[in-house]
Amino acid sequence: MLRWTVTFIILAIIAGIFGFSGIAAGAASIAKVLFFIFLVLFVISLITGRTKV
């Protein structure tokens, strides 16, 4: 999921450079949402944790 976030951030930067502000804003908002979902899932996995037996 973090890979998708980085992909959308790069897409937003490239679109911003070329002047496509609508596409850049959309890609940046998608990247923000994916990043926060990643953070929530990461924290949940840290809390639950797996122990090897």
PQR file of N, CA, C, O and H, with PARSE charges and radii, in Angstrom:
ATOM      1  N   MET A   1       0.825  -1.181   0.000 -0.4000 1.5000
ATOM      2  CA  MET A   1       0.000   0.000   0.000 -0.0000 2.0000
ATOM      3  C   MET A   1       0.876   1.253   0.000  0.5500 1.7000
ATOM      4  O   MET A   1       0.525   2.269  -0.600 -0.5500 1.4000
ATOM      5  N   LEU A   2       1.987   1.169   0.663 -0.4000 1.5000
ATOM      6  CA  LEU A   2       2.899   2.306   0.676 -0.0000 2.0000
ATOM      7  C   LEU A   2       3.460   2.562  -0.722  0.5500 1.7000
ATOM      8  O   LEU A   2       3.741   3.704  -1.084 -0.5500 1.4000
ATOM      9  H   LEU A   2       2.272   0.344   1.150  0.4000 1.0000
ATOM     10  N   ARG A   3       3.620   1.510  -1.492 -0.4000 1.5000
ATOM     11  CA  ARG A   3       4.089   1.659  -2.868 -0.0000 2.0000
ATOM     12  C   ARG A   3       3.089   2.450  -3.707  0.5500 1.7000
ATOM     13  O   ARG A   3       3.491   3.277  -4.526 -0.5500 1.4000
ATOM     14  H   ARG A   3       3.392   0.581  -1.197  0.4000 1.0000
ATOM     15  N   TRP A   4       1.787   2.208  -3.513 -0.4000 1.5000
ATOM     16  CA  TRP A   4       0.766   2.966  -4.229 -0.0000 2.0000
ATOM     17  C   TRP A   4       0.789   4.434  -3.830  0.5500 1.7000
ATOM     18  O   TRP A   4       0.590   5.317  -4.665 -0.5500 1.4000
ATOM     19  H   TRP A   4       1.461   1.537  -2.847  0.4000 1.0000
ATOM     20  N   THR A   5       1.033   4.689  -2.546 -0.4000 1.5000
ATOM     21  CA  THR A   5       1.114   6.063  -2.068 -0.0000 2.0000
ATOM     22  C   THR A   5       2.253   6.802  -2.762  0.5500 1.7000
ATOM     23  O   THR A   5       2.080   7.929  -3.226 -0.5500 1.4000
ATOM     24  H   THR A   5       1.195   3.971  -1.868  0.4000 1.0000
ATOM     25  N   VAL A   6       3.408   6.166  -2.829 -0.4000 1.5000
ATOM     26  CA  VAL A   6       4.555   6.789  -3.487 -0.0000 2.0000
ATOM     27  C   VAL A   6       4.269   7.001  -4.969  0.5500 1.7000
ATOM     28  O   VAL A   6       4.657   8.026  -5.530 -0.5500 1.4000
ATOM     29  H   VAL A   6       3.549   5.251  -2.452  0.4000 1.0000
ATOM     30  N   THR A   7       3.595   6.046  -5.611 -0.4000 1.5000
ATOM     31  CA  THR A   7       3.249   6.184  -7.018 -0.0000 2.0000
ATOM     32  C   THR A   7       2.359   7.391  -7.254  0.5500 1.7000
ATOM     33  O   THR A   7       2.594   8.160  -8.186 -0.5500 1.4000
ATOM     34  H   THR A   7       3.280   5.214  -5.155  0.4000 1.0000
ATOM     35  N   PHE A   8       1.338   7.568  -6.422 -0.4000 1.5000
ATOM     36  CA  PHE A   8       0.435   8.696  -6.600 -0.0000 2.0000
ATOM     37  C   PHE A   8       1.116  10.026  -6.268  0.5500 1.7000
ATOM     38  O   PHE A   8       0.802  11.043  -6.887 -0.5500 1.4000
ATOM     39  H   PHE A   8       1.146   6.943  -5.665  0.4000 1.0000
ATOM     40  N   ILE A   9       2.036  10.037  -5.308 -0.4000 1.5000
ATOM     41  CA  ILE A   9       2.776  11.257  -5.006 -0.0000 2.0000
ATOM     42  C   ILE A   9       3.641  11.658  -6.204  0.5500 1.7000
ATOM     43  O   ILE A   9       3.686  12.831  -6.576 -0.5500 1.4000
ATOM     44  H   ILE A   9       2.291   9.211  -4.806  0.4000 1.0000
ATOM     45  N   ILE A  10       4.318  10.695  -6.797 -0.4000 1.5000
ATOM     46  CA  ILE A  10       5.148  10.982  -7.971 -0.0000 2.0000
ATOM     47  C   ILE A  10       4.279  11.463  -9.124  0.5500 1.7000
ATOM     48  O   ILE A  10       4.650  12.401  -9.829 -0.5500 1.4000
ATOM     49  H   ILE A  10       4.282   9.743  -6.494  0.4000 1.0000
ATOM     50  N   LEU A  11       3.132  10.833  -9.321 -0.4000 1.5000
ATOM     51  CA  LEU A  11       2.201  11.263 -10.355 -0.0000 2.0000
ATOM     52  C   LEU A  11       1.729  12.692 -10.104  0.5500 1.7000
ATOM     53  O   LEU A  11       1.616  13.477 -11.046 -0.5500 1.4000
ATOM     54  H   LEU A  11       2.831  10.071  -8.748  0.4000 1.0000
ATOM     55  N   ALA A  12       1.456  13.036  -8.859 -0.4000 1.5000
ATOM     56  CA  ALA A  12       1.017  14.386  -8.522 -0.0000 2.0000
ATOM     57  C   ALA A  12       2.119  15.406  -8.781  0.5500 1.7000
ATOM     58  O   ALA A  12       1.846  16.504  -9.267 -0.5500 1.4000
ATOM     59  H   ALA A  12       1.548  12.398  -8.094  0.4000 1.0000
ATOM     60  N   ILE A  13       3.355  15.055  -8.463 -0.4000 1.5000
ATOM     61  CA  ILE A  13       4.471  15.975  -8.709 -0.0000 2.0000
ATOM     62  C   ILE A  13       4.679  16.198 -10.200  0.5500 1.7000
ATOM     63  O   ILE A  13       4.871  17.333 -10.638 -0.5500 1.4000
ATOM     64  H   ILE A  13       3.577  14.163  -8.068  0.4000 1.0000
ATOM     65  N   ILE A  14       4.641  15.134 -10.974 -0.4000 1.5000
ATOM     66  CA  ILE A  14       4.822  15.258 -12.424 -0.0000 2.0000
ATOM     67  C   ILE A  14       3.680  16.053 -13.046  0.5500 1.7000
ATOM     68  O   ILE A  14       3.910  16.905 -13.904 -0.5500 1.4000
ATOM     69  H   ILE A  14       4.485  14.212 -10.618  0.4000 1.0000
ATOM     70  N   ALA A  15       2.456  15.780 -12.619 -0.4000 1.5000
ATOM     71  CA  ALA A  15       1.313  16.523 -13.147 -0.0000 2.0000
ATOM     72  C   ALA A  15       1.388  17.996 -12.742  0.5500 1.7000
ATOM     73  O   ALA A  15       1.002  18.870 -13.518 -0.5500 1.4000
ATOM     74  H   ALA A  15       2.269  15.088 -11.922  0.4000 1.0000
ATOM     75  N   GLY A  16       1.874  18.272 -11.553 -0.4000 1.5000
ATOM     76  CA  GLY A  16       2.028  19.656 -11.117 -0.0000 2.0000
ATOM     77  C   GLY A  16       3.078  20.396 -11.919  0.5500 1.7000
ATOM     78  O   GLY A  16       2.918  21.578 -12.223 -0.5500 1.4000
ATOM     79  H   GLY A  16       2.188  17.562 -10.923  0.4000 1.0000
ATOM     80  N   ILE A  17       4.150  19.704 -12.261 -0.4000 1.5000
ATOM     81  CA  ILE A  17       5.210  20.327 -13.062 -0.0000 2.0000
ATOM     82  C   ILE A  17       4.690  20.703 -14.443  0.5500 1.7000
ATOM     83  O   ILE A  17       5.025  21.764 -14.970 -0.5500 1.4000
ATOM     84  H   ILE A  17       4.280  18.744 -12.013  0.4000 1.0000
ATOM     85  N   PHE A  18       3.879  19.841 -15.024 -0.4000 1.5000
ATOM     86  CA  PHE A  18       3.372  20.101 -16.366 -0.0000 2.0000
ATOM     87  C   PHE A  18       2.116  20.970 -16.380  0.5500 1.7000
ATOM     88  O   PHE A  18       1.590  21.277 -17.450 -0.5500 1.4000
ATOM     89  H   PHE A  18       3.607  18.979 -14.597  0.4000 1.0000
ATOM     90  N   GLY A  19       1.633  21.367 -15.208 -0.4000 1.5000
ATOM     91  CA  GLY A  19       0.526  22.318 -15.149 -0.0000 2.0000
ATOM     92  C   GLY A  19      -0.861  21.704 -15.112  0.5500 1.7000
ATOM     93  O   GLY A  19      -1.849  22.418 -15.286 -0.5500 1.4000
ATOM     94  H   GLY A  19       2.061  21.118 -14.339  0.4000 1.0000
ATOM     95  N   PHE A  20      -0.963  20.417 -14.893 -0.4000 1.5000
ATOM     96  CA  PHE A  20      -2.272  19.776 -14.780 -0.0000 2.0000
ATOM     97  C   PHE A  20      -2.696  19.816 -13.313  0.5500 1.7000
ATOM     98  O   PHE A  20      -2.553  18.827 -12.594 -0.5500 1.4000
ATOM     99  H   PHE A  20      -0.160  19.837 -14.752  0.4000 1.0000
ATOM    100  N   SER A  21      -3.210  20.948 -12.880 -0.4000 1.5000
ATOM    101  CA  SER A  21      -3.488  21.132 -11.452 -0.0000 2.0000
ATOM    102  C   SER A  21      -4.612  20.217 -10.954  0.5500 1.7000
ATOM    103  O   SER A  21      -4.558  19.750  -9.817 -0.5500 1.4000
ATOM    104  H   SER A  21      -3.326  21.751 -13.465  0.4000 1.0000
ATOM    105  N   GLY A  22      -5.614  19.955 -11.773 -0.4000 1.5000
ATOM    106  CA  GLY A  22      -6.704  19.075 -11.359 -0.0000 2.0000
ATOM    107  C   GLY A  22      -6.239  17.657 -11.134  0.5500 1.7000
ATOM    108  O   GLY A  22      -6.611  17.021 -10.148 -0.5500 1.4000
ATOM    109  H   GLY A  22      -5.658  20.334 -12.697  0.4000 1.0000
ATOM    110  N   ILE A  23      -5.424  17.160 -12.046 -0.4000 1.5000
ATOM    111  CA  ILE A  23      -4.897  15.805 -11.913 -0.0000 2.0000
ATOM    112  C   ILE A  23      -3.944  15.722 -10.724  0.5500 1.7000
ATOM    113  O   ILE A  23      -3.946  14.736  -9.987 -0.5500 1.4000
ATOM    114  H   ILE A  23      -5.121  17.677 -12.847  0.4000 1.0000
ATOM    115  N   ALA A  24      -3.135  16.757 -10.544 -0.4000 1.5000
ATOM    116  CA  ALA A  24      -2.188  16.772  -9.430 -0.0000 2.0000
ATOM    117  C   ALA A  24      -2.923  16.769  -8.095  0.5500 1.7000
ATOM    118  O   ALA A  24      -2.527  16.063  -7.169 -0.5500 1.4000
ATOM    119  H   ALA A  24      -3.134  17.557 -11.144  0.4000 1.0000
ATOM    120  N   ALA A  25      -3.981  17.547  -7.995 -0.4000 1.5000
ATOM    121  CA  ALA A  25      -4.751  17.595  -6.745 -0.0000 2.0000
ATOM    122  C   ALA A  25      -5.428  16.258  -6.473  0.5500 1.7000
ATOM    123  O   ALA A  25      -5.454  15.795  -5.333 -0.5500 1.4000
ATOM    124  H   ALA A  25      -4.303  18.121  -8.748  0.4000 1.0000
ATOM    125  N   GLY A  26      -5.971  15.642  -7.506 -0.4000 1.5000
ATOM    126  CA  GLY A  26      -6.612  14.339  -7.339 -0.0000 2.0000
ATOM    127  C   GLY A  26      -5.633  13.267  -6.914  0.5500 1.7000
ATOM    128  O   GLY A  26      -5.925  12.478  -6.015 -0.5500 1.4000
ATOM    129  H   GLY A  26      -5.950  16.019  -8.432  0.4000 1.0000
ATOM    130  N   ALA A  27      -4.473  13.230  -7.550 -0.4000 1.5000
ATOM    131  CA  ALA A  27      -3.463  12.228  -7.200 -0.0000 2.0000
ATOM    132  C   ALA A  27      -2.928  12.458  -5.792  0.5500 1.7000
ATOM    133  O   ALA A  27      -2.666  11.501  -5.063 -0.5500 1.4000
ATOM    134  H   ALA A  27      -4.236  13.871  -8.280  0.4000 1.0000
ATOM    135  N   ALA A  28      -2.766  13.712  -5.409 -0.4000 1.5000
ATOM    136  CA  ALA A  28      -2.270  14.007  -4.063 -0.0000 2.0000
ATOM    137  C   ALA A  28      -3.284  13.606  -3.003  0.5500 1.7000
ATOM    138  O   ALA A  28      -2.905  13.103  -1.945 -0.5500 1.4000
ATOM    139  H   ALA A  28      -2.979  14.489  -6.001  0.4000 1.0000
ATOM    140  N   SER A  29      -4.571  13.824  -3.272 -0.4000 1.5000
ATOM    141  CA  SER A  29      -5.583  13.436  -2.281 -0.0000 2.0000
ATOM    142  C   SER A  29      -5.688  11.917  -2.172  0.5500 1.7000
ATOM    143  O   SER A  29      -5.887  11.394  -1.075 -0.5500 1.4000
ATOM    144  H   SER A  29      -4.878  14.233  -4.131  0.4000 1.0000
ATOM    145  N   ILE A  30      -5.558  11.212  -3.273 -0.4000 1.5000
ATOM    146  CA  ILE A  30      -5.561   9.749  -3.229 -0.0000 2.0000
ATOM    147  C   ILE A  30      -4.352   9.253  -2.444  0.5500 1.7000
ATOM    148  O   ILE A  30      -4.465   8.321  -1.647 -0.5500 1.4000
ATOM    149  H   ILE A  30      -5.396  11.637  -4.163  0.4000 1.0000
ATOM    150  N   ALA A  31      -3.193   9.875  -2.667 -0.4000 1.5000
ATOM    151  CA  ALA A  31      -1.983   9.476  -1.948 -0.0000 2.0000
ATOM    152  C   ALA A  31      -2.134   9.713  -0.450  0.5500 1.7000
ATOM    153  O   ALA A  31      -1.671   8.904   0.354 -0.5500 1.4000
ATOM    154  H   ALA A  31      -3.101  10.632  -3.314  0.4000 1.0000
ATOM    155  N   LYS A  32      -2.777  10.816  -0.068 -0.4000 1.5000
ATOM    156  CA  LYS A  32      -2.995  11.093   1.357 -0.0000 2.0000
ATOM    157  C   LYS A  32      -3.873  10.028   1.995  0.5500 1.7000
ATOM    158  O   LYS A  32      -3.571   9.532   3.081 -0.5500 1.4000
ATOM    159  H   LYS A  32      -3.153  11.473  -0.722  0.4000 1.0000
ATOM    160  N   VAL A  33      -4.957   9.680   1.318 -0.4000 1.5000
ATOM    161  CA  VAL A  33      -5.878   8.679   1.852 -0.0000 2.0000
ATOM    162  C   VAL A  33      -5.170   7.330   2.000  0.5500 1.7000
ATOM    163  O   VAL A  33      -5.286   6.675   3.036 -0.5500 1.4000
ATOM    164  H   VAL A  33      -5.202  10.082   0.436  0.4000 1.0000
ATOM    165  N   LEU A  34      -4.441   6.921   0.969 -0.4000 1.5000
ATOM    166  CA  LEU A  34      -3.730   5.641   1.033 -0.0000 2.0000
ATOM    167  C   LEU A  34      -2.670   5.639   2.126  0.5500 1.7000
ATOM    168  O   LEU A  34      -2.455   4.619   2.780 -0.5500 1.4000
ATOM    169  H   LEU A  34      -4.347   7.453   0.128  0.4000 1.0000
ATOM    170  N   PHE A  35      -2.006   6.780   2.330 -0.4000 1.5000
ATOM    171  CA  PHE A  35      -0.990   6.852   3.370 -0.0000 2.0000
ATOM    172  C   PHE A  35      -1.607   6.704   4.753  0.5500 1.7000
ATOM    173  O   PHE A  35      -1.053   6.007   5.604 -0.5500 1.4000
ATOM    174  H   PHE A  35      -2.181   7.609   1.798  0.4000 1.0000
ATOM    175  N   PHE A  36      -2.748   7.350   4.991 -0.4000 1.5000
ATOM    176  CA  PHE A  36      -3.386   7.233   6.296 -0.0000 2.0000
ATOM    177  C   PHE A  36      -3.935   5.821   6.529  0.5500 1.7000
ATOM    178  O   PHE A  36      -3.900   5.324   7.655 -0.5500 1.4000
ATOM    179  H   PHE A  36      -3.198   7.916   4.300  0.4000 1.0000
ATOM    180  N   ILE A  37      -4.439   5.177   5.482 -0.4000 1.5000
ATOM    181  CA  ILE A  37      -4.876   3.787   5.613 -0.0000 2.0000
ATOM    182  C   ILE A  37      -3.685   2.901   5.959  0.5500 1.7000
ATOM    183  O   ILE A  37      -3.785   2.012   6.804 -0.5500 1.4000
ATOM    184  H   ILE A  37      -4.468   5.580   4.568  0.4000 1.0000
ATOM    185  N   PHE A  38      -2.545   3.155   5.292 -0.4000 1.5000
ATOM    186  CA  PHE A  38      -1.331   2.402   5.593 -0.0000 2.0000
ATOM    187  C   PHE A  38      -0.918   2.595   7.049  0.5500 1.7000
ATOM    188  O   PHE A  38      -0.573   1.629   7.729 -0.5500 1.4000
ATOM    189  H   PHE A  38      -2.464   3.878   4.606  0.4000 1.0000
ATOM    190  N   LEU A  39      -0.952   3.841   7.531 -0.4000 1.5000
ATOM    191  CA  LEU A  39      -0.571   4.103   8.917 -0.0000 2.0000
ATOM    192  C   LEU A  39      -1.472   3.374   9.906  0.5500 1.7000
ATOM    193  O   LEU A  39      -0.990   2.803  10.884 -0.5500 1.4000
ATOM    194  H   LEU A  39      -1.233   4.626   6.978  0.4000 1.0000
ATOM    195  N   VAL A  40      -2.775   3.391   9.654 -0.4000 1.5000
ATOM    196  CA  VAL A  40      -3.718   2.722  10.544 -0.0000 2.0000
ATOM    197  C   VAL A  40      -3.451   1.217  10.562  0.5500 1.7000
ATOM    198  O   VAL A  40      -3.414   0.605  11.630 -0.5500 1.4000
ATOM    199  H   VAL A  40      -3.167   3.855   8.859  0.4000 1.0000
ATOM    200  N   LEU A  41      -3.267   0.626   9.393 -0.4000 1.5000
ATOM    201  CA  LEU A  41      -2.996  -0.808   9.332 -0.0000 2.0000
ATOM    202  C   LEU A  41      -1.658  -1.154   9.984  0.5500 1.7000
ATOM    203  O   LEU A  41      -1.528  -2.204  10.614 -0.5500 1.4000
ATOM    204  H   LEU A  41      -3.297   1.123   8.526  0.4000 1.0000
ATOM    205  N   PHE A  42      -0.664  -0.277   9.835 -0.4000 1.5000
ATOM    206  CA  PHE A  42       0.634  -0.503  10.454 -0.0000 2.0000
ATOM    207  C   PHE A  42       0.537  -0.472  11.976  0.5500 1.7000
ATOM    208  O   PHE A  42       1.119  -1.319  12.654 -0.5500 1.4000
ATOM    209  H   PHE A  42      -0.770   0.576   9.324  0.4000 1.0000
ATOM    210  N   VAL A  43      -0.192   0.494  12.512 -0.4000 1.5000
ATOM    211  CA  VAL A  43      -0.356   0.595  13.965 -0.0000 2.0000
ATOM    212  C   VAL A  43      -1.125  -0.609  14.497  0.5500 1.7000
ATOM    213  O   VAL A  43      -0.783  -1.153  15.547 -0.5500 1.4000
ATOM    214  H   VAL A  43      -0.665   1.182  11.961  0.4000 1.0000
ATOM    215  N   ILE A  44      -2.155  -1.022  13.782 -0.4000 1.5000
ATOM    216  CA  ILE A  44      -2.921  -2.199  14.203 -0.0000 2.0000
ATOM    217  C   ILE A  44      -2.028  -3.439  14.215  0.5500 1.7000
ATOM    218  O   ILE A  44      -2.104  -4.258  15.131 -0.5500 1.4000
ATOM    219  H   ILE A  44      -2.434  -0.580  12.930  0.4000 1.0000
ATOM    220  N   SER A  45      -1.185  -3.568  13.196 -0.4000 1.5000
ATOM    221  CA  SER A  45      -0.299  -4.740  13.166 -0.0000 2.0000
ATOM    222  C   SER A  45       0.747  -4.677  14.278  0.5500 1.7000
ATOM    223  O   SER A  45       1.164  -5.716  14.791 -0.5500 1.4000
ATOM    224  H   SER A  45      -1.123  -2.903  12.453  0.4000 1.0000
ATOM    225  N   LEU A  46       1.171  -3.480  14.653 -0.4000 1.5000
ATOM    226  CA  LEU A  46       2.105  -3.362  15.775 -0.0000 2.0000
ATOM    227  C   LEU A  46       1.440  -3.733  17.091  0.5500 1.7000
ATOM    228  O   LEU A  46       2.054  -4.376  17.943 -0.5500 1.4000
ATOM    229  H   LEU A  46       0.832  -2.636  14.237  0.4000 1.0000
ATOM    230  N   ILE A  47       0.191  -3.330  17.258 -0.4000 1.5000
ATOM    231  CA  ILE A  47      -0.523  -3.606  18.505 -0.0000 2.0000
ATOM    232  C   ILE A  47      -0.819  -5.093  18.636  0.5500 1.7000
ATOM    233  O   ILE A  47      -0.554  -5.691  19.679 -0.5500 1.4000
ATOM    234  H   ILE A  47      -0.308  -2.808  16.566  0.4000 1.0000
ATOM    235  N   THR A  48      -1.362  -5.687  17.592 -0.4000 1.5000
ATOM    236  CA  THR A  48      -1.717  -7.106  17.661 -0.0000 2.0000
ATOM    237  C   THR A  48      -0.473  -7.976  17.655  0.5500 1.7000
ATOM    238  O   THR A  48      -0.369  -8.910  18.450 -0.5500 1.4000
ATOM    239  H   THR A  48      -1.577  -5.201  16.745  0.4000 1.0000
ATOM    240  N   GLY A  49       0.468  -7.687  16.774 -0.4000 1.5000
ATOM    241  CA  GLY A  49       1.737  -8.389  16.721 -0.0000 2.0000
ATOM    242  C   GLY A  49       1.625  -9.891  16.605  0.5500 1.7000
ATOM    243  O   GLY A  49       0.675 -10.497  17.102 -0.5500 1.4000
ATOM    244  H   GLY A  49       0.384  -6.928  16.128  0.4000 1.0000
ATOM    245  N   ARG A  50       2.583 -10.475  15.956 -0.4000 1.5000
ATOM    246  CA  ARG A  50       2.642 -11.939  15.863 -0.0000 2.0000
ATOM    247  C   ARG A  50       3.834 -12.420  16.667  0.5500 1.7000
ATOM    248  O   ARG A  50       4.922 -11.847  16.607 -0.5500 1.4000
ATOM    249  H   ARG A  50       3.354  -9.983  15.552  0.4000 1.0000
ATOM    250  N   THR A  51       3.610 -13.463  17.407 -0.4000 1.5000
ATOM    251  CA  THR A  51       4.713 -14.063  18.152 -0.0000 2.0000
ATOM    252  C   THR A  51       5.010 -15.420  17.531  0.5500 1.7000
ATOM    253  O   THR A  51       4.108 -16.220  17.284 -0.5500 1.4000
ATOM    254  H   THR A  51       2.726 -13.929  17.456  0.4000 1.0000
ATOM    255  N   LYS A  52       6.286 -15.661  17.284 -0.4000 1.5000
ATOM    256  CA  LYS A  52       6.687 -16.956  16.727 -0.0000 2.0000
ATOM    257  C   LYS A  52       6.849 -17.944  17.857  0.5500 1.7000
ATOM    258  O   LYS A  52       7.418 -17.634  18.903 -0.5500 1.4000
ATOM    259  H   LYS A  52       7.019 -15.011  17.485  0.4000 1.0000
ATOM    260  N   VAL A  53       6.340 -19.137  17.628 -0.4000 1.5000
ATOM    261  CA  VAL A  53       6.404 -20.171  18.658 -0.0000 2.0000
ATOM    262  C   VAL A  53       7.480 -21.163  18.316  0.5500 1.7000
ATOM    263  O   VAL A  53       7.697 -22.120  19.060 -0.5500 1.4000
ATOM    264  H   VAL A  53       5.878 -19.389  16.778  0.4000 1.0000
TER
END
